[in-house]
Amino acid sequence: MRPDLPPIHEIWVYLAGSPLFALVLTLAAYSFGLSLYERTGKHPLANPVLIALILIAGTLTVGEIPYQKYFEGAQFVHFLLGTATVSLAIPIYKGLSSLQERMGILLMAMTAGGLTSIAVAVGVLHLMGSDDSLMQGMVAKSVTAPIAMGIAERIQASPTLTAVFAVTTGVLGAVLGRFVLNAAGVTAWWQRGFALGVAAHGIGTSRALSVHPVAGTYASLGMGMHGVVSAIVLPLIFRVML
């Protein structure tokens, strides 16, 4: 080591404390995951969000970097979540004519899927004797993360815990959705896409957009409809239940 250079651990401490480090780590981890996703022929098990989560969590653990310090630098990406969600209106608008013909059945499917998602998650936790904070987070996690966090605040649940549940749900849906839909015999792209959008939120919609344009359009619709309806209805239902 050159005498004029500081020890490597001092460099690491400096980088770990820099907000720019968190942003670079986030973008680099996702870029690596996306590259691997493309090389595997867009295999669901190589989901770029899942890979990025593993890389970032591993780096924070090994480097002993507090999550709060990481979030200070990565909050710009967090800010873009809402913008990315709104931008999904573009594929919906492009496919609006075909969507109108199926609106009735889509509304019924969204209602059934949304209620099932909440009932199963909360029911399992209730049977396991979980506390109210976890069950409240599960109520709100059934929509995409930016909307879920807003719902969590309105029903006095933990936005952070809700976001963890929402992202986990999205990753699992994007990874396992293909196999579940194949096992159920669902072959139409609009059906597969809508199911992913309702069940797996933004991450599932991203997966659908990368596979087929029709699936992406209906996934965007499913995620958007589910998010808007849930943001209005869930707080009201929760207030009545209390």
Backbone as CSV, one residue per row, in Angstrom:
resi,resn,N_x,N_y,N_z,CA_x,CA_y,CA_z,C_x,C_y,C_z
1,MET,0.852,-1.192,0.000,0.000,0.000,0.000,0.891,1.247,0.000
2,ARG,0.528,2.205,-0.832,1.288,3.450,-0.889,1.102,4.222,0.412
3,PRO,2.166,4.865,0.916,2.088,5.559,2.209,1.139,6.747,2.196
4,ASP,0.895,7.354,0.990,0.035,8.535,0.936,-1.440,8.191,0.824
5,LEU,-1.786,6.907,0.738,-3.177,6.489,0.636,-3.686,6.047,2.000
6,PRO,-4.942,6.396,2.358,-5.501,5.968,3.646,-5.801,4.473,3.605
7,PRO,-5.897,3.821,4.760,-6.254,2.401,4.798,-7.600,2.156,4.131
8,ILE,-7.768,0.937,3.615,-8.975,0.605,2.853,-10.234,0.728,3.694
9,HIS,-10.146,0.418,5.006,-11.342,0.499,5.837,-11.798,1.941,6.017
10,GLU,-10.849,2.888,5.989,-11.229,4.289,6.098,-11.946,4.751,4.829
11,ILE,-11.506,4.253,3.679,-12.172,4.582,2.422,-13.593,4.035,2.425
12,TRP,-13.736,2.803,2.919,-15.066,2.179,2.960,-16.013,2.962,3.875
13,VAL,-15.499,3.402,5.032,-16.325,4.177,5.960,-16.778,5.479,5.294
14,TYR,-15.894,6.083,4.542,-16.244,7.333,3.859,-17.320,7.096,2.806
15,LEU,-17.121,6.058,1.982,-18.092,5.760,0.931,-19.448,5.372,1.510
16,ALA,-19.435,4.545,2.577,-20.682,4.078,3.173,-21.485,5.227,3.768
17,GLY,-20.815,6.282,4.179,-21.514,7.417,4.762,-21.954,8.446,3.742
18,SER,-21.624,8.249,2.479,-21.974,9.203,1.445,-23.341,8.881,0.850
19,PRO,-24.237,9.871,0.724,-25.538,9.613,0.094,-25.408,9.092,-1.330
20,LEU,-24.369,9.515,-2.039,-24.171,9.076,-3.413,-23.920,7.572,-3.480
21,PHE,-23.283,7.014,-2.455,-22.997,5.584,-2.442,-24.285,4.773,-2.502
22,ALA,-25.301,5.182,-1.736,-26.565,4.437,-1.709,-27.248,4.484,-3.066
23,LEU,-27.227,5.634,-3.706,-27.852,5.763,-5.018,-27.130,4.919,-6.056
24,VAL,-25.791,4.975,-6.057,-25.005,4.179,-6.999,-25.218,2.682,-6.745
25,LEU,-25.242,2.288,-5.474,-25.468,0.882,-5.136,-26.818,0.410,-5.652
26,THR,-27.854,1.217,-5.478,-29.197,0.845,-5.927,-29.240,0.676,-7.442
27,LEU,-28.717,1.649,-8.157,-28.755,1.600,-9.621,-27.882,0.471,-10.159
28,ALA,-26.712,0.266,-9.550,-25.807,-0.790,-10.012,-26.408,-2.168,-9.764
29,ALA,-27.033,-2.355,-8.597,-27.634,-3.653,-8.273,-28.771,-3.976,-9.230
30,TYR,-29.598,-2.975,-9.524,-30.708,-3.227,-10.449,-30.200,-3.440,-11.873
31,SER,-29.181,-2.684,-12.279,-28.620,-2.860,-13.621,-28.052,-4.263,-13.791
32,PHE,-27.372,-4.758,-12.757,-26.843,-6.118,-12.813,-27.987,-7.132,-12.889
33,GLY,-29.026,-6.917,-12.074,-30.171,-7.825,-12.104,-30.870,-7.816,-13.451
34,LEU,-30.999,-6.637,-14.053,-31.645,-6.526,-15.361,-30.824,-7.211,-16.440
35,SER,-29.488,-7.076,-16.364,-28.618,-7.737,-17.329,-28.743,-9.256,-17.219
36,LEU,-28.759,-9.755,-15.980,-28.905,-11.191,-15.773,-30.266,-11.677,-16.232
37,TYR,-31.289,-10.865,-16.014,-32.653,-11.192,-16.445,-32.711,-11.352,-17.964
38,GLU,-32.063,-10.448,-18.694,-32.048,-10.520,-20.158,-31.259,-11.733,-20.634
39,ARG,-30.144,-12.034,-19.985,-29.303,-13.153,-20.412,-29.969,-14.503,-20.189
40,THR,-30.863,-14.589,-19.224,-31.564,-15.850,-18.958,-32.858,-15.976,-19.753
41,GLY,-33.033,-15.100,-20.749,-34.252,-15.150,-21.541,-35.474,-14.692,-20.768
42,LYS,-35.288,-13.735,-19.833,-36.361,-13.187,-19.004,-37.050,-14.259,-18.162
43,HIS,-36.236,-15.134,-17.602,-36.782,-16.175,-16.728,-37.285,-15.534,-15.438
44,PRO,-38.468,-15.918,-14.965,-39.032,-15.266,-13.768,-38.181,-15.424,-12.520
45,LEU,-37.426,-16.507,-12.407,-36.592,-16.712,-11.224,-35.410,-15.743,-11.184
46,ALA,-35.100,-15.134,-12.337,-34.015,-14.147,-12.399,-34.590,-12.733,-12.370
47,ASN,-35.662,-12.536,-11.646,-36.306,-11.224,-11.571,-35.301,-10.163,-11.108
48,PRO,-35.164,-9.057,-11.855,-34.140,-8.057,-11.510,-34.357,-7.407,-10.151
49,VAL,-35.611,-7.225,-9.747,-35.875,-6.626,-8.429,-35.423,-7.570,-7.322
50,LEU,-35.689,-8.850,-7.488,-35.257,-9.841,-6.499,-33.740,-9.865,-6.380
51,ILE,-33.054,-9.855,-7.513,-31.585,-9.861,-7.498,-31.050,-8.592,-6.840
52,ALA,-31.653,-7.446,-7.176,-31.209,-6.191,-6.579,-31.425,-6.189,-5.070
53,LEU,-32.551,-6.723,-4.613,-32.823,-6.799,-3.177,-31.757,-7.625,-2.455
54,ILE,-31.399,-8.756,-3.049,-30.397,-9.624,-2.430,-29.041,-8.936,-2.367
55,LEU,-28.656,-8.289,-3.463,-27.353,-7.613,-3.508,-27.287,-6.447,-2.523
56,ILE,-28.332,-5.645,-2.480,-28.327,-4.479,-1.590,-28.366,-4.915,-0.131
57,ALA,-29.250,-5.885,0.178,-29.334,-6.369,1.557,-28.012,-6.986,2.002
58,GLY,-27.374,-7.738,1.110,-26.085,-8.336,1.449,-25.014,-7.287,1.690
59,THR,-24.994,-6.244,0.839,-24.004,-5.178,0.999,-24.207,-4.422,2.309
60,LEU,-25.461,-4.105,2.627,-25.746,-3.385,3.878,-25.382,-4.220,5.098
61,THR,-25.624,-5.541,5.000,-25.308,-6.420,6.128,-23.803,-6.551,6.323
62,VAL,-23.084,-6.841,5.235,-21.637,-7.026,5.324,-20.943,-5.722,5.728
63,GLY,-21.413,-4.612,5.164,-20.787,-3.332,5.462,-21.282,-2.683,6.734
64,GLU,-22.249,-3.330,7.409,-22.823,-2.801,8.654,-23.326,-1.368,8.461
65,ILE,-24.041,-1.162,7.363,-24.596,0.150,7.047,-26.046,0.202,7.513
66,PRO,-26.413,1.120,8.385,-27.808,1.225,8.831,-28.734,1.551,7.663
67,TYR,-29.940,1.003,7.719,-30.894,1.257,6.640,-31.216,2.740,6.524
68,GLN,-31.296,3.439,7.656,-31.603,4.870,7.617,-30.559,5.633,6.808
69,LYS,-29.287,5.256,6.987,-28.207,5.903,6.235,-28.324,5.581,4.746
70,TYR,-28.659,4.340,4.436,-28.837,3.952,3.036,-29.986,4.729,2.406
71,PHE,-31.105,4.861,3.140,-32.293,5.501,2.585,-32.055,6.979,2.300
72,GLU,-31.158,7.621,3.049,-30.854,9.031,2.805,-30.348,9.243,1.386
73,GLY,-29.613,8.280,0.877,-29.094,8.408,-0.476,-30.020,7.835,-1.524
74,ALA,-30.820,6.830,-1.152,-31.682,6.153,-2.126,-33.084,6.744,-2.188
75,GLN,-33.359,7.812,-1.409,-34.714,8.329,-1.370,-35.144,8.963,-2.690
76,PHE,-34.181,9.323,-3.543,-34.552,9.846,-4.860,-35.273,8.773,-5.667
77,VAL,-34.805,7.530,-5.574,-35.474,6.419,-6.257,-36.859,6.208,-5.650
78,HIS,-36.946,6.337,-4.329,-38.234,6.206,-3.651,-39.211,7.281,-4.136
79,PHE,-38.713,8.481,-4.353,-39.548,9.576,-4.836,-40.134,9.257,-6.207
80,LEU,-39.371,8.545,-7.032,-39.821,8.239,-8.396,-40.867,7.125,-8.449
81,LEU,-41.121,6.455,-7.316,-42.124,5.390,-7.308,-43.491,5.905,-7.754
82,GLY,-43.892,7.031,-7.190,-45.191,7.583,-7.554,-45.260,7.960,-9.025
83,THR,-44.185,8.574,-9.531,-44.137,8.960,-10.943,-44.221,7.733,-11.850
84,ALA,-43.496,6.673,-11.497,-43.518,5.449,-12.303,-44.902,4.824,-12.309
85,THR,-45.586,4.884,-11.160,-46.936,4.313,-11.082,-47.901,5.064,-11.988
86,VAL,-47.819,6.404,-11.961,-48.710,7.213,-12.793,-48.428,6.996,-14.279
87,SER,-47.157,6.778,-14.643,-46.798,6.609,-16.052,-47.399,5.358,-16.667
88,LEU,-47.851,4.431,-15.821,-48.474,3.214,-16.350,-49.819,3.508,-17.010
89,ALA,-50.311,4.734,-16.893,-51.552,5.117,-17.582,-51.374,5.119,-19.097
90,ILE,-50.132,5.231,-19.567,-49.878,5.305,-21.013,-50.303,4.013,-21.719
91,PRO,-49.838,2.811,-21.292,-50.312,1.602,-21.979,-51.810,1.367,-21.799
92,ILE,-52.385,1.839,-20.697,-53.840,1.706,-20.518,-54.569,2.525,-21.573
93,TYR,-54.110,3.753,-21.788,-54.745,4.627,-22.773,-54.643,4.030,-24.182
94,LYS,-53.487,3.454,-24.498,-53.297,2.890,-25.833,-54.229,1.705,-26.091
95,GLY,-54.552,0.943,-25.036,-55.421,-0.220,-25.213,-56.823,-0.014,-24.704
96,LEU,-57.256,1.265,-24.618,-58.543,1.578,-23.997,-59.721,0.962,-24.733
97,SER,-59.669,0.908,-26.056,-60.805,0.381,-26.821,-61.074,-1.082,-26.508
98,SER,-60.032,-1.883,-26.392,-60.222,-3.302,-26.084,-60.573,-3.508,-24.618
99,LEU,-60.126,-2.599,-23.758,-60.410,-2.734,-22.335,-61.892,-2.524,-22.038
100,GLN,-62.533,-1.605,-22.766,-63.926,-1.281,-22.502,-64.850,-2.478,-22.710
101,GLU,-64.510,-3.351,-23.637,-65.351,-4.510,-23.920,-65.346,-5.519,-22.783
102,ARG,-64.305,-5.489,-21.950,-64.173,-6.490,-20.890,-64.250,-5.869,-19.495
103,MET,-64.696,-4.629,-19.400,-64.646,-3.924,-18.129,-65.455,-4.616,-17.043
104,GLY,-66.606,-5.144,-17.380,-67.453,-5.803,-16.383,-66.774,-6.986,-15.729
105,ILE,-66.242,-7.886,-16.543,-65.596,-9.078,-15.996,-64.296,-8.723,-15.284
106,LEU,-63.623,-7.667,-15.747,-62.397,-7.240,-15.083,-62.694,-6.684,-13.687
107,LEU,-63.786,-5.947,-13.561,-64.167,-5.417,-12.249,-64.484,-6.552,-11.276
108,MET,-65.179,-7.569,-11.756,-65.500,-8.709,-10.894,-64.235,-9.462,-10.496
109,ALA,-63.318,-9.630,-11.457,-62.071,-10.336,-11.164,-61.213,-9.548,-10.172
110,MET,-61.181,-8.230,-10.342,-60.400,-7.399,-9.428,-60.963,-7.462,-8.014
111,THR,-62.293,-7.400,-7.901,-62.926,-7.459,-6.576,-62.645,-8.796,-5.898
112,ALA,-62.812,-9.875,-6.658,-62.570,-11.209,-6.097,-61.106,-11.380,-5.704
113,GLY,-60.203,-10.920,-6.580,-58.779,-11.058,-6.289,-58.334,-10.223,-5.112
114,GLY,-58.824,-8.983,-5.028,-58.441,-8.109,-3.932,-58.942,-8.610,-2.585
115,LEU,-60.207,-9.033,-2.540,-60.767,-9.537,-1.285,-60.078,-10.830,-0.846
116,THR,-59.788,-11.702,-1.811,-59.105,-12.957,-1.483,-57.712,-12.694,-0.926
117,SER,-57.001,-11.744,-1.535,-55.651,-11.419,-1.086,-55.655,-10.946,0.365
118,ILE,-56.602,-10.079,0.700,-56.666,-9.569,2.065,-57.121,-10.649,3.033
119,ALA,-58.178,-11.375,2.645,-58.754,-12.370,3.549,-57.766,-13.478,3.885
120,VAL,-57.034,-13.949,2.880,-56.076,-15.032,3.116,-54.927,-14.560,4.007
121,ALA,-54.363,-13.394,3.692,-53.219,-12.884,4.460,-53.599,-12.612,5.908
122,VAL,-54.700,-11.889,6.111,-55.127,-11.557,7.475,-55.598,-12.804,8.208
123,GLY,-56.290,-13.690,7.499,-56.784,-14.916,8.128,-55.663,-15.805,8.634
124,VAL,-54.622,-15.959,7.842,-53.488,-16.795,8.258,-52.808,-16.190,9.485
125,LEU,-52.608,-14.885,9.481,-51.984,-14.242,10.635,-52.864,-14.352,11.876
126,HIS,-54.174,-14.250,11.685,-55.088,-14.382,12.832,-55.005,-15.782,13.429
127,LEU,-54.957,-16.797,12.581,-54.853,-18.173,13.062,-53.520,-18.413,13.780
128,MET,-52.494,-17.697,13.376,-51.177,-17.840,14.008,-51.040,-16.986,15.262
129,GLY,-52.096,-16.241,15.604,-52.056,-15.418,16.807,-51.197,-14.183,16.675
130,SER,-51.114,-13.631,15.473,-50.266,-12.458,15.250,-50.879,-11.219,15.905
131,ASP,-50.051,-10.185,16.129,-50.569,-8.960,16.732,-51.236,-8.082,15.673
132,ASP,-51.916,-7.048,16.144,-52.723,-6.207,15.256,-51.873,-5.436,14.251
133,SER,-50.661,-5.051,14.628,-49.829,-4.255,13.729,-49.487,-5.012,12.449
134,LEU,-49.207,-6.303,12.586,-48.916,-7.114,11.406,-50.158,-7.276,10.536
135,MET,-51.299,-7.507,11.164,-52.529,-7.693,10.389,-52.939,-6.406,9.685
136,GLN,-52.741,-5.263,10.316,-53.038,-3.990,9.673,-52.134,-3.769,8.460
137,GLY,-50.865,-4.135,8.593,-49.951,-4.026,7.463,-50.354,-4.923,6.314
138,MET,-50.876,-6.097,6.626,-51.327,-7.021,5.593,-52.567,-6.514,4.874
139,VAL,-53.417,-5.769,5.578,-54.598,-5.192,4.936,-54.182,-4.210,3.844
140,ALA,-53.187,-3.394,4.148,-52.779,-2.350,3.214,-51.813,-2.835,2.141
141,LYS,-51.172,-3.988,2.326,-50.105,-4.409,1.408,-50.639,-4.926,0.075
142,SER,-51.954,-5.020,-0.065,-52.522,-5.666,-1.238,-52.494,-4.800,-2.486
143,VAL,-51.921,-3.603,-2.422,-51.788,-2.743,-3.594,-50.329,-2.342,-3.735
144,THR,-50.015,-1.622,-4.808,-48.630,-1.256,-5.069,-48.079,-0.355,-3.965
145,ALA,-46.792,-0.418,-3.729,-46.162,0.161,-2.536,-46.492,1.632,-2.276
146,PRO,-46.411,2.553,-3.265,-46.705,3.959,-2.948,-48.121,4.158,-2.410
147,ILE,-49.097,3.467,-3.013,-50.487,3.584,-2.554,-50.651,2.862,-1.224
148,ALA,-50.006,1.712,-1.068,-50.115,0.941,0.168,-49.621,1.738,1.370
149,MET,-48.547,2.484,1.191,-48.007,3.284,2.292,-48.972,4.402,2.680
150,GLY,-49.648,4.978,1.676,-50.641,6.002,1.966,-51.837,5.434,2.716
151,ILE,-52.281,4.228,2.311,-53.386,3.572,3.008,-52.978,3.236,4.433
152,ALA,-51.741,2.776,4.598,-51.256,2.408,5.933,-51.319,3.596,6.889
153,GLU,-50.968,4.774,6.405,-51.028,5.962,7.255,-52.460,6.283,7.663
154,ARG,-53.397,6.055,6.764,-54.801,6.380,7.052,-55.430,5.392,8.032
155,ILE,-54.959,4.144,8.044,-55.534,3.161,8.973,-54.625,2.954,10.183
156,GLN,-53.631,3.858,10.323,-52.722,3.848,11.470,-51.896,2.558,11.542
157,ALA,-51.519,2.061,10.404,-50.588,0.934,10.326,-49.191,1.490,10.040
158,SER,-48.177,0.629,10.123,-46.805,1.056,9.880,-46.533,1.129,8.373
159,PRO,-46.261,2.327,7.818,-45.955,2.422,6.382,-44.733,1.604,5.986
160,THR,-43.717,1.577,6.861,-42.496,0.813,6.555,-42.796,-0.670,6.469
161,LEU,-43.523,-1.192,7.459,-43.873,-2.606,7.466,-44.761,-2.944,6.276
162,THR,-45.683,-2.055,5.957,-46.569,-2.264,4.814,-45.780,-2.308,3.510
163,ALA,-44.805,-1.414,3.385,-43.982,-1.394,2.172,-43.205,-2.699,2.017
164,VAL,-42.692,-3.232,3.126,-41.976,-4.516,3.080,-42.905,-5.619,2.590
165,PHE,-44.114,-5.664,3.132,-45.085,-6.676,2.715,-45.461,-6.514,1.244
166,ALA,-45.667,-5.257,0.806,-46.074,-5.008,-0.576,-44.986,-5.419,-1.562
167,VAL,-43.739,-5.056,-1.254,-42.629,-5.409,-2.153,-42.427,-6.922,-2.178
168,THR,-42.514,-7.561,-1.010,-42.368,-9.017,-0.951,-43.450,-9.707,-1.765
169,THR,-44.683,-9.211,-1.647,-45.784,-9.764,-2.428,-45.537,-9.606,-3.919
170,GLY,-45.063,-8.425,-4.314,-44.790,-8.185,-5.718,-43.700,-9.078,-6.275
171,VAL,-42.627,-9.246,-5.522,-41.520,-10.096,-5.973,-41.973,-11.544,-6.099
172,LEU,-42.663,-12.051,-5.084,-43.134,-13.434,-5.131,-44.114,-13.644,-6.285
173,GLY,-44.997,-12.659,-6.508,-45.941,-12.771,-7.619,-45.247,-12.773,-8.964
174,ALA,-44.247,-11.901,-9.121,-43.521,-11.837,-10.393,-42.715,-13.105,-10.649
175,VAL,-42.166,-13.695,-9.588,-41.341,-14.898,-9.732,-42.198,-16.146,-9.934
176,LEU,-43.268,-16.279,-9.152,-44.058,-17.504,-9.158,-45.316,-17.422,-10.017
177,GLY,-45.678,-16.200,-10.451,-46.930,-16.032,-11.190,-47.010,-16.882,-12.441
178,ARG,-45.931,-16.969,-13.174,-45.925,-17.760,-14.415,-46.279,-19.208,-14.145
179,PHE,-45.694,-19.787,-13.109,-45.922,-21.198,-12.807,-47.346,-21.440,-12.289
180,VAL,-47.846,-20.505,-11.488,-49.210,-20.640,-10.964,-50.231,-20.530,-12.090
181,LEU,-50.045,-19.559,-12.980,-50.972,-19.371,-14.093,-50.915,-20.537,-15.073
182,ASN,-49.719,-21.078,-15.299,-49.608,-22.265,-16.155,-50.335,-23.453,-15.544
183,ALA,-50.160,-23.638,-14.229,-50.824,-24.752,-13.547,-52.339,-24.595,-13.576
184,ALA,-52.821,-23.345,-13.560,-54.263,-23.091,-13.591,-54.829,-23.118,-15.005
185,GLY,-53.967,-23.280,-15.996,-54.422,-23.356,-17.375,-54.806,-22.017,-17.975
186,VAL,-54.291,-20.916,-17.427,-54.586,-19.577,-17.945,-53.595,-19.267,-19.066
187,THR,-54.099,-19.108,-20.282,-53.217,-18.923,-21.436,-53.360,-17.562,-22.106
188,ALA,-54.534,-16.942,-22.028,-54.747,-15.642,-22.693,-53.883,-14.575,-22.031
189,TRP,-53.212,-13.777,-22.863,-52.295,-12.776,-22.325,-53.020,-11.735,-21.483
190,TRP,-54.229,-11.347,-21.870,-54.932,-10.328,-21.102,-55.319,-10.854,-19.722
191,GLN,-55.645,-12.135,-19.638,-55.981,-12.732,-18.352,-54.744,-12.851,-17.467
192,ARG,-53.644,-13.300,-18.037,-52.403,-13.446,-17.271,-51.908,-12.077,-16.776
193,GLY,-51.969,-11.083,-17.657,-51.504,-9.766,-17.277,-52.353,-9.145,-16.180
194,PHE,-53.668,-9.245,-16.314,-54.543,-8.646,-15.312,-54.345,-9.311,-13.957
195,ALA,-54.196,-10.622,-13.945,-53.965,-11.339,-12.690,-52.667,-10.886,-12.031
196,LEU,-51.616,-10.713,-12.824,-50.340,-10.257,-12.266,-50.444,-8.839,-11.722
197,GLY,-51.164,-7.969,-12.442,-51.304,-6.593,-11.994,-52.040,-6.480,-10.668
198,VAL,-53.092,-7.277,-10.502,-53.870,-7.236,-9.261,-53.101,-7.885,-8.112
199,ALA,-52.475,-9.021,-8.381,-51.847,-9.796,-7.305,-50.425,-9.358,-6.989
200,ALA,-49.679,-8.923,-8.005,-48.249,-8.648,-7.808,-47.872,-7.189,-8.012
201,HIS,-48.859,-6.310,-8.180,-48.641,-4.865,-8.153,-47.642,-4.387,-9.209
202,GLY,-46.796,-3.426,-8.824,-45.887,-2.821,-9.776,-44.821,-3.764,-10.299
203,ILE,-44.303,-4.616,-9.437,-43.252,-5.540,-9.862,-43.826,-6.585,-10.816
204,GLY,-45.046,-7.052,-10.531,-45.713,-7.988,-11.446,-46.035,-7.325,-12.769
205,THR,-46.426,-6.050,-12.718,-46.717,-5.316,-13.952,-45.458,-5.145,-14.785
206,SER,-44.335,-4.868,-14.133,-43.068,-4.761,-14.851,-42.726,-6.075,-15.548
207,ARG,-42.963,-7.174,-14.848,-42.735,-8.495,-15.444,-43.644,-8.706,-16.658
208,ALA,-44.925,-8.330,-16.545,-45.866,-8.503,-17.649,-45.473,-7.646,-18.850
209,LEU,-45.048,-6.409,-18.592,-44.638,-5.527,-19.682,-43.434,-6.074,-20.438
210,SER,-42.556,-6.774,-19.733,-41.353,-7.308,-20.373,-41.633,-8.569,-21.170
211,VAL,-42.787,-9.196,-20.931,-43.105,-10.462,-21.595,-43.968,-10.264,-22.828
212,HIS,-45.045,-9.442,-22.702,-45.974,-9.268,-23.827,-46.698,-7.938,-23.667
213,PRO,-46.885,-7.170,-24.747,-47.539,-5.853,-24.632,-48.980,-5.930,-24.140
214,VAL,-49.730,-6.942,-24.572,-51.112,-7.084,-24.110,-51.147,-7.397,-22.615
215,ALA,-50.262,-8.294,-22.179,-50.181,-8.611,-20.753,-49.805,-7.375,-19.950
216,GLY,-48.889,-6.563,-20.475,-48.485,-5.348,-19.790,-49.608,-4.340,-19.673
217,THR,-50.404,-4.202,-20.736,-51.527,-3.265,-20.714,-52.547,-3.657,-19.657
218,TYR,-52.903,-4.920,-19.618,-53.913,-5.374,-18.654,-53.350,-5.433,-17.235
219,ALA,-52.056,-5.683,-17.106,-51.444,-5.631,-15.777,-51.472,-4.206,-15.232
220,SER,-51.184,-3.223,-16.097,-51.256,-1.816,-15.690,-52.668,-1.457,-15.260
221,LEU,-53.651,-1.921,-16.018,-55.043,-1.651,-15.677,-55.408,-2.286,-14.337
222,GLY,-55.022,-3.557,-14.165,-55.346,-4.250,-12.917,-54.713,-3.579,-11.712
223,MET,-53.452,-3.202,-11.832,-52.775,-2.543,-10.716,-53.391,-1.179,-10.431
224,GLY,-53.699,-0.417,-11.496,-54.269,0.906,-11.309,-55.664,0.860,-10.707
225,MET,-56.524,-0.001,-11.239,-57.882,-0.130,-10.706,-57.865,-0.577,-9.255
226,HIS,-57.052,-1.576,-8.981,-56.977,-2.105,-7.620,-56.464,-1.040,-6.656
227,GLY,-55.470,-0.277,-7.084,-54.911,0.745,-6.215,-55.897,1.863,-5.908
228,VAL,-56.600,2.358,-6.947,-57.546,3.459,-6.755,-58.714,3.029,-5.873
229,VAL,-59.300,1.875,-6.190,-60.448,1.395,-5.415,-60.042,1.124,-3.963
230,SER,-58.896,0.490,-3.771,-58.448,0.150,-2.417,-58.152,1.405,-1.600
231,ALA,-57.569,2.429,-2.248,-57.250,3.665,-1.532,-58.505,4.342,-0.992
232,ILE,-59.638,4.144,-1.672,-60.895,4.749,-1.224,-61.644,3.841,-0.265
233,VAL,-61.703,2.553,-0.605,-62.584,1.627,0.118,-61.958,1.089,1.397
234,LEU,-60.680,0.707,1.366,-60.066,0.057,2.526,-60.113,0.905,3.797
235,PRO,-59.758,2.188,3.740,-59.871,2.986,4.980,-61.298,3.051,5.516
236,LEU,-62.290,3.103,4.607,-63.688,3.141,5.050,-64.086,1.834,5.730
237,ILE,-63.700,0.701,5.107,-64.011,-0.600,5.691,-63.324,-0.761,7.035
238,PHE,-62.066,-0.349,7.103,-61.322,-0.472,8.345,-61.946,0.363,9.450
239,ARG,-62.439,1.562,9.092,-63.074,2.431,10.080,-64.367,1.793,10.603
240,VAL,-65.129,1.153,9.702,-66.367,0.492,10.109,-66.064,-0.694,11.014
241,MET,-65.037,-1.446,10.685,-64.659,-2.606,11.486,-64.258,-2.191,12.899
242,LEU,-63.548,-1.062,13.007,-63.141,-0.584,14.326,-64.330,-0.096,15.139
